Amino acid sequence: MTGEQEDEFADLAHGLVQALDAWAACVGEPILKDRPPRKVLVRALEQERATPEWTSRAPIDGPMLSYWLRGRRQLLPGTKHNRLPSVEDSAAIARALKPHAPDNAKRLPMIGREIADLAHRLQETAGRGWRRRVGESSYMH
């Protein structure tokens, strides 16, 4: 990578870890206050999964939600690399959060789009292995 590509990678990596932390805070804050309890949120997502629109999307279950709530820590070396929360995942969670935390529900889709955009740009900039490089970067601390 050239110096310019390294700078771009660093900016994108920094943006991604911040966006992952913002996503985790946006979803985690209402859950910590039991508004809604985690079980209620997961149940709402399971009910939505039964709808025709969901058939092509991967499920969001309790373990996946817990993984995403780790924020930037989901990128740490040695961590299983599940998918990052997508635009669709974020929108589904926002719908489930809306009755309990409307402000968080409003912000979440924007954060999901930012994560998707940054991940795509990191893939283009650094290619395969970009997650490992982000996880090993100084932005993780």
Disulfide bonds with the S-S distance in Angstrom:
none
